[in-house]
């Protein structure tokens, strides 16, 4: 008989997000064993750490079949708290660049997606609504297509 066992550490949700200049993440990194690794970046220069509004971060992956083969559509969505003109301009500046994304979920698991060959793009919109989670934020979506599955890694930042 097959049974499903409920994971005890399945908190889900994204706790932290790093936007990394996609040119710093070569595709060959994805061929390494999926163990402890050091990313070849200067954290102070090549990456932006973003802490989303609590429980606003999500990740989705769609597998798509095409005549050229299988690819994956990866999307990370989250909200930056408290809309201001400075934050809006900051997010708009980031949207003009190409990114790789490193996420850390509530369990402390890291997921890397995007490379120099298959970068991700950032889009923004101002959000204000009646729900507590929708008040006065900048909604950010980072998405991209890749023939490479995102990389689950163990890392210290």
Buried (B, 14 or more C-beta within 10 A) or exposed (E): EEEEEEEEEEEEBBBBBBBBBBBBBBEEBBEEEEEEBEBEBEEEEBBBEBEBBEBBBBBEBEEEEEEEEEBBEBBBBBBBBEBEEEBBEBBEEBBEBBBBBBBBBBEEBBBBBBBBEBBBBBEBEEBEEEEEEBBEBBBBBBBBBBEBEBBEBEEEE
